[in-house]
Amino acid sequence: MDKITEMYSTVNANVHRGVHFLSQAATEEHEASRETVQQFINAASPNEIVFTRGATESVNMVASSFCSRFCSEGDEILITAMEHHSNIVPWQLQGEKQGLKLRVAPINEKGELLLEELEKLISPRTKLIAVTHISNVLGTINPIEEIIEIAHRHDVPVLIDAAQSVQHCRVDVQQLNCDFLVFSSHKIYGPTGVGVLYGKEKWLNAIPPYQGGGEMIETVSFEKTTFNKLPYKFEAGTPDYIGTAALATALDYISALGIDEIAHYEHKLLEFATEKLLSVPGLRIIGNAANKSSVISFLVDGIHPYDMGTLLDRMGIAVRTGHHCAEPLMHVLGVEGTVRASFAFYNTKEEVDLLLKGIERIGRLF
């Protein structure tokens, strides 16, 4: 919040446009933020970092641009049964336009991806695999290094939805060797309306722009337009340079705390909360993967998730209820929805105890 105020108060001018001081200063802040993101996920170059409005727009950008260049009727996009709507609907939209098929890799009863089944679904028509790093419902941490290795063995590029992972564990795109990766600012304590698309330079150079306008052009005439170099080719219009600076501030904060320390603390909190909640009669945890992040989705016998969430809210306890923007996963699980408690480094064991007491109290009411 301080960074947003500082930016609006001192360097509020359009970037990459003017020779005057404010524009130059804003441009320097914006590009320094790009380098901060690059370093945070260990991209090879700042040219591989494209700023967007969120993980959702980042996926839509890849779906639109990649499919228009590399896909034709009958080709296939492979996803998993645990995807967020944002990693389902964009591919369906392209499927309707181009006659593409969506293939879905199954999960087991614990909420773990069946790798062998995923590989069986890869065919000569598979053009891209898009998979979440961590399920926003189940907390399952997918073995994305293995998925990427399998995909590349079949010459298939991979998009990783890291919206639920960059704030909880270390993400190194060069080590992973993923082709695309997306995440949102607001899930890593930055402002809303800002996101990141990472793409290997070879892919970003190969696919067309997602939108047209200012900034993304090199030359424009009524006869022909040539496009700007990376990453500006994908950043049409005035960027949210205030938001990108605030995102960089949030990333610096996380780096100072230590992402490995955060992951260790959150894992301990997850173990503590899991043990506590399993002591509640009739409570069932949905998603019991061996490798799991700090999310617990649950149901209590005889209590609708919405009722549970509403009553917990009256006690000052914020949980999410419903299908969590993963309606197809709910169908696979055979439930209408769940209650989801999400834990981060700022949560405490005392708060877990309050959650437990709230659930027990509601159980007595019912």
C-alpha positions in Angstrom: 0.0 0.0 0.0 2.9 2.3 0.8 4.4 1.6 -2.6 1.2 2.3 -4.4 0.9 5.7 -2.6 4.5 6.5 -3.4 4.2 5.6 -7.1 1.0 7.7 -7.5 2.5 10.6 -5.6 6.0 10.8 -7.2 6.3 9.0 -10.6 2.8 8.8 -12.0 3.4 9.0 -15.8 3.0 6.6 -18.7 5.9 4.3 -19.2 7.9 3.9 -22.4 6.3 7.0 -23.8 7.9 10.3 -22.7 11.4 11.8 -22.5 10.4 13.8 -19.4 11.6 12.9 -15.9 8.4 11.3 -14.6 7.9 9.0 -17.5 11.6 7.9 -17.3 11.3 7.3 -13.6 8.1 5.3 -13.9 9.7 3.3 -16.8 12.7 2.4 -14.6 10.4 1.3 -11.7 8.3 -0.8 -14.1 11.3 -2.6 -15.7 13.0 -3.1 -12.4 9.8 -4.8 -11.3 10.0 -7.1 -14.3 13.6 -8.0 -13.3 12.4 -8.7 -9.7 9.8 -11.2 -11.1 12.5 -12.7 -13.3 14.8 -13.3 -10.4 11.9 -14.6 -8.1 11.1 -17.4 -10.5 14.6 -17.6 -12.0 13.7 -16.9 -15.6 16.6 -16.7 -18.0 15.7 -13.2 -19.2 13.4 -10.3 -18.3 12.2 -10.7 -21.9 10.4 -13.9 -20.7 8.2 -12.0 -18.2 5.0 -10.6 -19.6 2.7 -8.5 -17.3 -1.0 -9.3 -17.5 -4.2 -8.6 -15.5 -3.9 -12.0 -13.6 -3.3 -15.7 -14.0 -6.6 -16.0 -15.8 -5.6 -13.5 -18.6 -2.2 -15.2 -18.8 -3.8 -18.6 -19.6 -6.2 -16.9 -22.0 -3.3 -15.3 -23.7 -1.4 -18.6 -24.3 -4.6 -20.4 -25.3 -5.5 -17.8 -27.9 -2.0 -17.1 -29.3 -0.6 -20.6 -29.1 -3.6 -22.4 -30.5 -4.0 -19.9 -33.4 -0.4 -20.7 -34.5 0.1 -24.3 -33.6 -3.3 -26.0 -33.5 -5.8 -27.2 -36.1 -9.0 -29.1 -36.2 -8.8 -32.5 -34.3 -5.8 -31.5 -32.2 -5.9 -32.0 -28.5 -5.1 -30.1 -25.3 -4.5 -32.2 -22.2 -5.4 -31.0 -18.7 -6.2 -32.7 -15.4 -9.4 -33.4 -13.5 -8.3 -30.9 -10.7 -8.0 -27.8 -12.8 -9.5 -24.4 -11.9 -12.0 -23.0 -14.3 -9.4 -20.6 -15.6 -7.4 -23.5 -16.9 -10.4 -25.2 -18.5 -12.7 -22.6 -20.1 -10.0 -20.8 -22.2 -9.1 -24.1 -23.9 -12.8 -24.9 -24.5 -13.3 -21.5 -26.1 -10.4 -22.2 -28.5 -11.8 -25.7 -29.0 -15.1 -24.3 -30.2 -13.2 -21.9 -32.6 -10.8 -24.4 -34.0 -12.4 -27.8 -33.4 -9.9 -28.8 -30.7 -10.5 -31.7 -28.2 -10.0 -31.4 -24.5 -8.5 -34.5 -22.9 -8.6 -34.9 -19.1 -6.1 -36.9 -17.0 -7.8 -38.6 -14.0 -7.0 -38.6 -10.3 -7.2 -41.3 -7.6 -9.4 -41.3 -4.4 -6.7 -39.3 -2.5 -6.8 -36.5 -5.1 -3.5 -37.5 -6.7 -2.8 -37.3 -10.4 -2.4 -40.7 -12.1 0.8 -40.1 -14.1 0.6 -43.3 -16.1 -2.9 -42.4 -17.2 -1.8 -38.9 -18.2 1.0 -40.3 -20.4 -1.5 -42.8 -22.0 -3.6 -39.8 -23.1 -0.7 -38.1 -24.9 -1.1 -38.7 -28.7 0.4 -37.3 -31.9 -2.5 -34.8 -31.8 -1.5 -33.5 -28.3 -0.3 -29.9 -28.8 0.0 -28.7 -25.2 -0.4 -29.9 -21.6 -1.8 -27.4 -19.1 -1.7 -28.4 -15.5 -2.0 -26.8 -12.1 1.1 -27.0 -9.8 -1.1 -27.1 -6.6 -4.8 -27.8 -6.6 -6.8 -24.9 -5.1 -9.4 -27.4 -3.7 -7.4 -30.5 -2.7 -4.0 -28.9 -1.9 -2.4 -31.6 -4.0 1.1 -30.7 -5.1 1.5 -32.2 -8.6 4.8 -33.8 -9.7 5.2 -31.2 -12.4 8.9 -32.0 -13.0 7.9 -35.5 -13.9 5.0 -34.3 -16.0 7.2 -31.9 -17.9 9.8 -34.6 -18.5 7.1 -37.0 -19.8 5.6 -34.2 -22.0 9.0 -33.2 -23.5 9.7 -36.8 -24.2 6.7 -36.6 -26.5 7.7 -33.1 -27.8 4.7 -31.5 -26.1 5.1 -28.1 -24.4 3.7 -27.6 -20.9 1.9 -24.7 -19.2 2.0 -24.6 -15.4 -0.7 -22.8 -13.4 1.3 -21.6 -10.5 -1.4 -19.3 -9.0 -1.5 -21.5 -5.9 2.2 -22.3 -5.6 4.5 -19.3 -5.9 3.4 -18.0 -2.5 3.9 -21.4 -0.8 7.0 -23.0 -2.3 10.0 -22.3 -4.4 9.3 -22.1 -8.2 12.3 -22.2 -10.5 11.2 -22.2 -14.1 14.7 -23.1 -15.5 14.9 -26.1 -13.1 11.4 -27.2 -14.0 12.0 -26.6 -17.7 8.4 -25.6 -18.2 7.5 -23.7 -21.4 4.9 -21.4 -19.9 4.0 -20.5 -16.3 1.3 -18.2 -14.9 0.5 -16.6 -11.5 -1.5 -13.7 -10.0 -0.2 -10.8 -7.9 -3.0 -10.8 -5.3 -2.3 -14.4 -4.3 1.3 -13.5 -3.3 0.2 -10.4 -1.3 0.5 -7.9 -4.1 -2.4 -5.8 -5.6 -5.3 -7.2 -7.6 -5.5 -6.8 -11.3 -1.9 -7.7 -12.0 -0.5 -11.1 -13.2 2.5 -12.7 -14.8 3.0 -14.9 -17.8 6.4 -16.5 -18.1 7.2 -18.0 -21.5 10.4 -19.3 -23.0 11.7 -16.9 -25.5 11.4 -19.4 -28.4 7.7 -19.8 -27.7 6.9 -16.1 -27.2 8.8 -15.3 -30.4 6.8 -18.0 -32.3 3.3 -17.0 -31.3 1.3 -13.9 -32.4 0.3 -11.0 -30.1 -2.8 -11.5 -28.0 -4.1 -7.9 -28.4 -3.3 -4.9 -30.6 -2.8 -1.3 -29.7 -0.1 1.0 -28.4 3.2 -0.3 -26.9 3.1 -3.7 -28.7 4.0 -2.2 -32.0 7.3 -1.4 -33.8 5.8 0.5 -36.8 2.3 1.1 -37.9 0.9 2.1 -41.3 -2.6 1.7 -42.8 -1.1 -1.1 -44.9 0.9 -3.1 -42.3 2.0 -3.2 -38.7 5.2 -4.7 -37.4 5.4 -5.8 -33.7 7.6 -4.8 -30.9 10.4 -7.0 -29.4 9.7 -9.2 -26.3 8.1 -8.8 -23.9 6.3 -5.7 -25.2 4.8 -7.6 -28.1 2.3 -9.0 -25.6 1.7 -5.8 -23.5 -0.8 -3.7 -25.5 -1.8 -0.4 -24.0 -0.8 1.4 -20.8 0.4 -1.2 -18.3 -0.4 -1.1 -14.6 3.0 0.2 -13.7 1.8 1.1 -10.3 0.6 -2.4 -9.7 3.8 -4.0 -11.1 5.9 -1.9 -8.7 3.7 -3.0 -5.8 4.0 -6.7 -6.9 7.8 -6.3 -6.8 7.6 -4.9 -3.3 5.5 -8.0 -2.2 8.0 -10.4 -3.9 10.9 -8.6 -2.1 8.9 -9.1 1.2 8.5 -12.8 0.6 12.1 -13.2 -0.4 13.2 -11.5 2.8 11.1 -13.8 4.9 12.4 -16.8 2.9 10.2 -19.0 0.7 11.7 -22.2 2.1 11.0 -21.0 5.7 7.5 -20.1 4.7 7.0 -23.6 3.1 8.3 -25.3 6.3 6.1 -23.3 8.6 3.0 -23.7 6.5 3.6 -27.5 6.3 3.8 -27.7 10.1 0.6 -25.7 10.4 -1.1 -28.0 7.9 -0.1 -31.1 9.9 -1.4 -29.5 13.1 -4.7 -28.5 11.6 -5.2 -31.8 9.9 -4.8 -33.7 13.1 -7.1 -31.3 15.0 -9.9 -31.4 12.3 -9.8 -35.2 12.1 -10.8 -35.3 15.7 -14.2 -33.8 14.9 -17.0 -36.5 14.6 -18.4 -36.7 11.1 -15.7 -34.5 9.6 -14.2 -35.8 6.3 -11.2 -34.2 4.6 -11.5 -34.0 0.8 -8.0 -34.5 -0.6 -5.4 -36.6 1.2 -2.5 -36.5 -1.2 0.9 -37.6 0.2 2.4 -34.4 -1.1 0.1 -31.5 -0.1 0.0 -27.8 0.4 -1.6 -25.8 3.2 -5.3 -26.2 2.1 -7.9 -28.3 3.8 -11.2 -28.9 2.1 -13.7 -30.7 4.3 -17.4 -31.7 4.9 -19.2 -32.4 8.1 -22.0 -35.0 8.0 -25.4 -33.4 8.0 -24.2 -29.8 7.5 -24.3 -28.0 4.1 -21.0 -26.3 3.3 -22.8 -22.9 2.9 -24.3 -23.2 6.3 -20.9 -24.1 7.8 -19.2 -21.2 6.1 -22.0 -18.7 7.0 -21.9 -19.6 10.7 -18.1 -19.6 10.9 -18.2 -16.1 9.4 -20.5 -15.0 12.2 -17.7 -16.1 14.6 -15.1 -14.1 12.7 -13.6 -17.1 10.8 -13.2 -16.7 7.1 -13.4 -19.8 5.0 -14.4 -20.4 1.3 -17.4 -22.6 0.5 -18.9 -24.0 -2.7 -17.1 -25.5 -5.8 -14.1 -23.2 -5.6 -14.2 -22.5 -9.3 -13.5 -26.2 -9.9 -17.0 -27.5 -10.7 -15.8 -30.4 -12.8 -13.6 -31.6 -10.0 -16.7 -31.6 -7.7 -18.5 -33.9 -10.1 -15.4 -36.2 -10.1 -15.5 -36.2 -6.3 -19.2 -36.7 -6.1 -19.9 -33.7 -3.9 -21.8 -30.4 -4.5 -19.0 -28.4 -2.8 -16.8 -28.2 0.3 -15.7 -25.9 3.0 -12.1 -24.8 2.5 -9.7 -23.5 5.1 -6.5 -22.0 3.7 -3.4 -21.5 5.8 -0.5 -19.1 5.1 2.6 -18.0 7.0 0.6 -15.3 8.9 -1.8 -17.9 10.4 -1.2 -19.5 13.9 -2.0 -22.6 15.8 -4.3 -20.5 18.0 -6.3 -19.6 14.9 -6.5 -23.3 14.0 -7.9 -23.9 17.5 -10.5 -21.2 17.0 -11.5 -22.9 13.7 -11.8 -26.2 15.5 -14.0 -24.7 18.3 -16.2 -23.0 15.7 -16.8 -26.3 13.8 -17.5 -28.2 17.0 -20.0 -25.5 18.1 -21.8 -25.6 14.8 -21.9 -29.3 15.0 -23.7 -29.1 18.3 -26.2 -26.6 16.9 -27.1 -29.0 14.1 
